[in-house]
Amino acid sequence: MSGTFVGMPAFPEAAREAVNNPTLRGNLRHATHTIRTKRARAVAEVSDWAELREAGKRIKDHTLRHLDRYLVRLEESVTAAGGVVHWAADAEEANRIVTELVRATGESEVVKVKSMATQEIGLNEALEAAGIHAYETDLAELIVQLGKDRPSHILVPAIHRNRAEIRDIFVREMGAWGRAAPEVLTDTPAELAEAARLHLREKFLRAKVGVSGANFMVAETGTLVVVESEGNGRMCLTLPETLISVVGIEKIVPTWRDLEVFLQTLPRSSTAERMNPYTSMWTGTTDGDGPRAFHLVLLDNGRTDTLADEVGRQALRCIRCSACLNVCPVYERAGGHAYGSVYPGPIGAILSPQLRGTASEIDASLPYASSLCGACYEVCPVAIDIPEVLVHLRERIAQGGRATRDGNTVVLKPARGHAAERAAMRAARWAFSHPGALGAGQRLASGTRRFHPRTLPGPGRAWSGTRDLPAVPAESFRVWWQRTRGGEDTTK
């Protein structure tokens, strides 16, 4: 996976800045509460939601267990339908492939469908370095691009912006990218949408190359699927002469029948709709209809390494609905930028450290960016147990840092930091193994409790800076039991 956002500090430091921004917090609170309330109503309409959720989980788990077989099947199906399949081991290789494909057409600009995979690899920046202009056509992505900003949400990348801010961005930046915004533009949604529509239409009609991702790939037929709400995706997928799709290898499903499950769960969990307004499917190329050339770039970029982790691999089930972000109390207050990745929120906290490793300060901090309340697991349409993976990654970081492969051997690189945590755990293990010492410590703590501080000193402030230490009781349970029930004090 490509590097973190340039200059990003660890999550606690980045989140502290976001929490102190009242405008950002207000935007996030309004948007996330609105989306999750609508989602709850949409899900409640389906009587067999639990069964659909379990079916999605099983389909994804089965596919991941046999991923090699289904990827080969997919390549055969796409090739037979007139497409060309390219394999990219990492971001650098994927960017090189796409750049060469665009150059081969002789074009110097592309229109893009919203794609997390292309953001993950930094494709726009790679194309720009090669002299190729990439134009985002999703409304929220357009706002982010025009504002020289970064996405902060999987589904709504500009969720941190309000209407007044968007209006200012359109007026200030649209003219430099193409058709300018109207001279008199208010911040009403209809006028903002119309300004974006007019700005983008000339790009749709002019572009010869389109770039997309895909929500799903069907191995059985070689069909790719994009679901969206605005229609911009349909324009990018059908009007250009050449279509290039960059898709993570985990987005595959075996059959059309499997696709049926996700076309019920994804729209309800993401946009709170019964079905997406636009569901585009294409299989290779067809004479006289759609692009004349289709290229599929299958992206690994850390996914195979993630697949090797029996606990962490469940993150690859993710269908990018963003439901976990909208219920997460940490995301609601910190926003997406604090995660330093195109994958923010709870899913980003478990996916980014696995795709990128935990060598950087921010990646090592992401598994701790959670209260472990479990709300993310409850709303996940494919039942990813995010709290379980968070704890698993915390254990990996505390015990030895990043797992790497040396030939056929998996080794652990030494972890930086967490020395105090490991020492405390060793001390606790020793104390709980020696009842006499534990009892003596409890009596000492009770006897000196009037002198205990309310917060921890030194590095401990990171934990106790926003909460008081629990008060020590006047006597331990063992002492209370011996005093009230006459039981033997086994700690003496």
C-alpha positions in Angstrom: 0.0 0.0 0.0 1.2 3.5 -0.7 2.5 5.6 2.2 0.4 7.5 4.7 -0.7 11.1 4.0 2.4 13.2 3.9 3.4 14.5 7.4 0.7 12.6 9.3 1.4 12.2 13.0 0.2 9.3 15.1 -3.6 9.0 15.6 -3.8 10.5 19.1 -2.0 13.7 18.0 -4.0 14.1 14.8 -7.3 13.3 16.6 -6.5 15.9 19.3 -6.4 18.6 16.7 -9.7 17.4 15.0 -11.5 17.3 18.4 -10.7 20.9 19.0 -12.3 22.0 15.7 -16.0 22.7 16.5 -17.0 23.2 12.8 -15.6 19.8 11.8 -17.2 18.1 14.8 -20.6 19.7 14.0 -20.4 18.6 10.3 -19.5 15.0 11.3 -22.1 14.7 14.0 -24.9 15.9 11.7 -23.9 13.7 8.8 -23.2 10.5 10.6 -26.3 10.7 12.8 -28.4 11.4 9.7 -27.0 8.5 7.7 -27.1 5.9 10.5 -30.7 6.8 11.3 -31.8 6.3 7.7 -29.8 3.1 7.5 -31.5 1.6 10.6 -34.9 2.2 9.0 -33.8 0.6 5.7 -32.4 -2.4 7.4 -35.5 -2.8 9.6 -37.6 -3.3 6.4 -35.8 -6.6 5.7 -37.1 -9.5 7.7 -34.2 -11.8 6.9 -31.4 -9.3 7.4 -29.5 -11.6 9.8 -29.6 -14.4 7.3 -28.4 -12.1 4.5 -25.6 -10.9 6.8 -24.5 -14.5 7.5 -24.8 -15.5 3.8 -22.5 -12.5 2.9 -20.0 -13.6 5.5 -19.9 -17.2 4.3 -19.6 -16.3 0.6 -16.7 -14.0 1.4 -15.0 -16.5 3.6 -15.4 -19.3 1.0 -14.0 -17.0 -1.7 -11.0 -16.0 0.3 -10.2 -19.6 1.1 -10.1 -20.4 -2.6 -9.0 -17.0 -3.9 -6.3 -18.4 -6.2 -8.8 -20.6 -8.0 -11.4 -17.9 -8.4 -8.9 -15.3 -9.6 -7.7 -17.7 -12.4 -11.4 -18.3 -13.3 -12.0 -14.6 -13.4 -9.0 -14.0 -15.7 -10.2 -16.7 -18.1 -13.7 -15.2 -18.2 -12.6 -11.6 -18.7 -10.2 -12.7 -21.4 -12.8 -14.7 -23.2 -15.1 -11.7 -23.2 -12.5 -9.5 -24.9 -10.8 -7.8 -21.9 -7.2 -7.8 -20.9 -6.1 -8.7 -17.4 -3.0 -7.2 -15.7 -1.6 -8.3 -12.3 -0.1 -5.7 -10.0 1.8 -6.8 -6.9 1.9 -3.3 -5.4 1.0 0.3 -5.9 4.0 1.1 -7.9 3.4 -1.6 -10.4 -0.3 -0.7 -10.7 0.4 2.9 -11.3 3.0 2.0 -14.0 0.5 -0.3 -15.8 -2.3 2.3 -15.8 0.1 5.1 -16.9 1.4 3.0 -19.8 -2.1 2.1 -20.9 -3.2 5.7 -20.9 -0.1 6.8 -22.8 -0.7 4.1 -25.4 -4.0 5.8 -26.3 -2.3 9.1 -27.0 -4.6 10.9 -24.5 -3.6 13.2 -21.7 -6.7 13.2 -19.5 -9.0 10.6 -18.0 -12.3 10.7 -16.2 -12.7 8.7 -13.0 -15.4 6.8 -11.2 -15.1 7.0 -7.4 -12.6 4.3 -6.4 -10.9 3.5 -3.1 -8.3 1.3 -4.8 -7.0 4.1 -7.0 -6.9 6.4 -4.0 -5.0 3.7 -2.1 -2.3 3.5 -4.7 -2.1 7.3 -5.3 -3.0 6.9 -9.0 -4.0 10.6 -9.5 -0.6 11.7 -8.3 1.2 9.1 -10.5 -0.8 10.2 -13.6 -0.1 13.9 -12.8 3.6 13.2 -12.6 3.3 11.6 -16.1 1.5 14.7 -17.5 -1.9 13.1 -17.5 -4.9 14.9 -15.9 -7.3 12.8 -13.9 -10.7 14.3 -13.2 -12.9 13.0 -10.4 -16.5 12.8 -11.4 -18.2 11.8 -8.1 -19.7 14.9 -6.5 -18.0 14.4 -3.2 -14.7 13.4 -4.8 -14.9 16.5 -7.0 -15.3 18.7 -3.9 -12.2 17.1 -2.4 -10.2 17.4 -5.6 -11.2 21.1 -6.2 -10.5 21.9 -2.6 -7.0 20.3 -2.7 -8.2 18.3 0.2 -8.2 14.6 1.3 -11.1 12.3 1.6 -12.4 11.7 5.1 -15.1 9.1 4.6 -15.4 6.0 2.5 -18.9 6.8 1.1 -19.0 10.6 1.5 -15.4 11.8 1.1 -16.4 15.4 1.7 -18.4 14.7 4.8 -16.2 17.2 6.7 -17.4 20.1 4.5 -20.7 22.0 4.9 -22.6 23.6 2.1 -21.1 27.0 2.6 -17.6 25.6 2.3 -18.5 23.7 -0.8 -20.0 26.8 -2.4 -16.8 28.7 -1.7 -14.7 25.9 -3.2 -16.8 25.8 -6.4 -16.6 29.6 -6.9 -12.9 29.7 -6.2 -11.6 26.6 -8.1 -13.9 25.4 -10.8 -12.7 27.9 -13.5 -9.2 26.6 -13.2 -10.3 23.0 -13.9 -12.8 23.6 -16.6 -16.2 25.3 -16.8 -16.5 27.9 -14.0 -19.3 28.0 -11.5 -22.2 30.4 -12.1 -21.4 34.0 -11.1 -24.2 34.0 -8.6 -24.2 30.7 -6.7 -25.9 30.0 -3.4 -25.3 27.1 -1.1 -28.6 25.3 -1.8 -28.1 21.6 -2.7 -29.9 22.0 -6.1 -27.7 24.9 -7.2 -24.5 23.2 -6.1 -25.4 20.0 -7.9 -26.3 21.8 -11.1 -23.0 23.7 -11.0 -21.1 20.3 -10.7 -23.3 18.8 -13.4 -22.5 21.5 -15.9 -18.8 21.4 -15.0 -18.5 17.7 -15.5 -20.6 17.3 -18.6 -18.0 18.7 -20.9 -15.5 16.3 -19.5 -17.8 13.3 -20.0 -18.4 14.2 -23.6 -14.7 14.9 -24.3 -12.9 12.1 -22.5 -11.6 9.1 -24.4 -10.3 7.1 -21.4 -12.2 6.2 -18.3 -10.7 4.8 -15.0 -12.8 3.0 -12.5 -12.7 0.5 -9.6 -15.4 -2.1 -9.0 -17.6 -3.1 -6.1 -17.7 -6.7 -7.2 -16.2 -9.0 -9.8 -18.0 -12.2 -10.8 -15.6 -15.0 -11.5 -18.2 -17.1 -13.3 -18.8 -14.6 -16.1 -16.0 -12.0 -15.9 -18.5 -9.3 -15.1 -17.6 -6.2 -13.1 -20.1 -4.3 -11.1 -20.2 -0.6 -9.9 -23.0 0.7 -7.8 -23.5 4.5 -7.4 -26.2 7.1 -6.8 -25.4 10.0 -9.2 -25.0 8.5 -12.7 -21.5 9.8 -13.2 -20.2 6.3 -13.0 -22.5 5.2 -15.9 -21.1 8.1 -18.0 -17.5 7.1 -17.3 -18.1 3.4 -17.9 -19.9 3.8 -21.3 -18.8 6.9 -23.1 -14.9 6.6 -23.3 -13.3 4.4 -25.9 -10.9 2.8 -23.4 -11.9 1.7 -19.9 -9.3 0.8 -17.2 -10.5 -0.8 -14.0 -8.2 -1.1 -10.9 -9.7 -3.6 -8.4 -8.4 -5.3 -5.3 -8.2 -9.0 -5.6 -10.6 -9.5 -2.6 -13.6 -7.9 -4.5 -14.3 -11.2 -6.3 -17.5 -13.4 -5.8 -17.8 -16.8 -7.4 -21.3 -16.6 -9.1 -24.2 -14.4 -10.1 -26.2 -16.0 -7.4 -23.7 -14.8 -4.8 -24.0 -11.2 -6.2 -27.7 -11.2 -5.3 -26.9 -11.2 -1.6 -24.6 -8.1 -1.7 -26.9 -6.1 -4.0 -29.4 -6.3 -1.1 -27.0 -5.6 1.8 -24.7 -3.0 0.3 -27.2 -0.2 -0.6 -29.1 -0.5 2.6 -25.9 -0.4 4.7 -24.2 2.4 2.7 -26.8 4.9 1.4 -29.8 3.6 3.2 -31.5 2.8 -0.1 -33.4 -0.3 -1.1 -31.3 -0.4 -4.2 -28.7 1.8 -5.8 -30.1 4.2 -8.4 -27.4 3.1 -10.8 -26.0 -0.4 -10.9 -23.7 -0.8 -13.9 -22.4 -4.2 -15.1 -20.0 -4.9 -17.9 -18.4 -8.0 -19.3 -15.4 -7.5 -21.5 -16.2 -5.5 -24.7 -19.1 -5.5 -27.2 -19.0 -4.3 -30.8 -20.9 -1.0 -31.1 -21.7 -0.6 -27.4 -19.5 0.9 -24.8 -15.7 1.0 -24.7 -13.8 -0.7 -27.5 -10.9 -1.7 -25.1 -11.2 -2.9 -21.5 -8.3 -3.5 -19.2 -8.6 -5.0 -15.7 -5.7 -4.4 -13.2 -5.9 -6.8 -10.3 -4.3 -5.3 -7.3 -2.6 -7.1 -4.5 -0.8 -4.4 -2.5 -0.6 -6.2 0.8 -3.8 -8.3 0.5 -2.0 -11.6 0.2 -0.1 -10.9 3.4 -3.4 -10.0 5.1 -4.9 -13.2 3.8 -2.2 -15.2 5.6 -3.4 -13.9 9.0 -6.2 -16.2 10.2 -7.7 -13.5 12.5 -6.9 -10.4 10.5 -8.0 -11.8 7.1 -11.7 -11.1 7.9 -11.0 -7.5 7.1 -10.9 -8.5 3.4 -14.6 -9.3 3.6 -15.3 -5.5 3.6 -17.6 -4.3 0.9 -16.9 -0.6 1.7 -20.4 0.3 2.9 -19.0 2.7 5.6 -21.7 1.7 8.1 -19.0 1.2 10.8 -17.8 4.8 10.4 -21.3 6.2 11.0 -21.7 4.5 14.4 -18.2 4.8 15.7 -17.9 7.4 18.6 -14.2 7.8 17.8 -14.7 8.6 14.1 -17.5 10.9 14.9 -15.3 13.1 17.0 -11.9 12.7 15.3 -13.0 12.6 11.6 -11.3 10.7 8.8 -8.2 12.7 8.3 -6.8 11.6 11.7 -6.4 8.0 10.4 -3.8 9.0 7.8 -5.2 6.7 5.2 -7.9 6.5 2.5 -9.5 3.9 4.8 -10.7 5.8 7.9 -12.8 4.7 10.8 -13.0 1.2 12.4 -12.4 -0.7 9.1 -9.4 1.6 8.4 -8.0 0.9 11.9 -7.7 -2.8 11.0 -7.2 -2.7 7.2 -4.5 -0.1 6.8 -2.1 -1.6 9.4 -2.4 -4.9 7.6 -1.9 -3.6 4.1 0.9 -1.2 5.0 2.4 -2.9 8.1 2.9 -1.3 11.4 6.4 0.1 10.9 5.2 3.8 10.8 4.1 5.6 13.9 0.6 6.2 12.6 0.0 2.6 11.5 1.2 1.3 14.9 -1.3 3.7 16.6 -4.4 2.8 14.5 -5.4 -0.4 16.3 -5.7 1.7 19.4 -8.1 4.2 17.8 -11.1 2.5 19.3 -13.1 2.2 22.5 -13.9 -1.5 21.6 -17.6 -0.7 22.1 -18.5 -3.2 19.3 -21.0 -0.9 17.5 -19.0 -1.4 14.3 -19.4 -5.2 14.4 -23.2 -4.9 15.1 -23.8 -2.9 11.8 -21.3 -4.7 9.5 -23.3 -6.4 6.7 -20.6 -9.1 6.4 -20.1 -9.6 10.2 -16.4 -8.5 10.4 -15.6 -8.7 14.1 -13.6 -5.5 14.1 -13.0 -5.4 17.9 -11.5 -8.9 17.7 -9.1 -7.8 15.0 -8.2 -4.6 16.8 -7.2 -6.6 19.9 -5.3 -9.1 17.7 -3.3 -6.2 16.1 -2.6 -4.6 19.5 -1.2 -7.9 20.7 1.0 -8.1 17.6 2.3 -4.6 18.0 2.9 -5.0 21.8 4.7 -8.3 21.4 6.8 -7.8 18.4 5.7 -5.2 15.9 5.2 -6.1 12.3 5.2 -9.7 11.1 7.4 -10.1 8.0 8.4 -13.0 5.8 12.0 -14.1 5.5 12.0 -16.9 2.9 9.5 -19.5 4.3 9.8 -18.2 7.8 7.6 -15.5 9.5 9.6 -13.3 11.8 8.7 -10.4 14.1 10.5 -7.2 13.9 11.2 -5.6 17.3 8.4 -3.1 18.3 9.3 0.4 19.2 7.5 1.7 22.3 5.1 -0.4 24.4 8.0 -1.4 26.7 6.1 0.0 29.7 3.0 -1.9 28.7 4.9 -5.2 28.3 6.6 -4.6 31.7 3.3 -4.0 33.4 1.8 -7.1 31.9 4.7 -9.2 33.1 4.4 -7.7 36.6 0.7 -8.4 36.7 1.3 -12.0 35.6 3.8 -12.5 38.4 1.5 -10.9 41.0 -1.5 -13.0 40.1 0.6 -16.1 40.3 1.7 -15.3 43.9 -1.4 -14.8 46.1 0.6 -13.6 49.1 2.3 -10.8 47.2 -1.1 -9.9 45.6 -2.7 -9.6 49.0 0.1 -7.6 50.5 -0.1 -5.2 47.5 -3.9 -4.8 47.9 -3.5 -4.0 51.7 -0.8 -1.5 50.9 -2.9 0.2 48.2 -6.0 0.4 50.5 -3.9 1.8 53.4 -2.4 4.6 51.3 -5.5 5.4 49.2 -5.9 8.9 50.5 -2.6 9.8 49.0 -3.2 8.4 45.5 -3.2 10.8 42.6 -6.2 11.2 40.3 -4.1 11.0 37.2 -1.0 9.0 36.2 2.4 10.8 35.9 4.7 10.8 32.9 3.7 8.6 29.9 0.6 7.5 31.8 -1.0 10.9 31.1 -1.9 9.6 27.7 -4.5 7.3 29.3 -5.5 9.3 32.4 -5.5 12.8 30.8 -9.2 12.4 30.0 -10.3 10.2 32.8 -9.8 9.8 36.6 -8.1 6.7 38.0 -10.5 4.3 39.7 -10.7 4.9 43.4 -9.1 2.1 45.5 -11.6 0.6 48.0 -11.0 0.6 51.7 -10.5 -3.1 51.7 -10.0 -5.8 49.1 -12.6 -8.5 48.4 -10.5 -11.1 50.1 -10.3 -9.0 53.3 -14.0 -8.3 53.2 -14.8 -12.0 52.8 -12.6 -12.9 55.7 -14.2 -10.2 57.9 -17.8 -10.8 57.0 -18.0 -14.5 56.3 -15.2 -15.8 58.6 -13.4 -17.4 55.7 -9.7 -18.1 55.8 -7.5 -15.3 54.3 -5.4 -17.4 51.9 -3.2 -14.4 51.0 -1.3 -14.6 54.4 
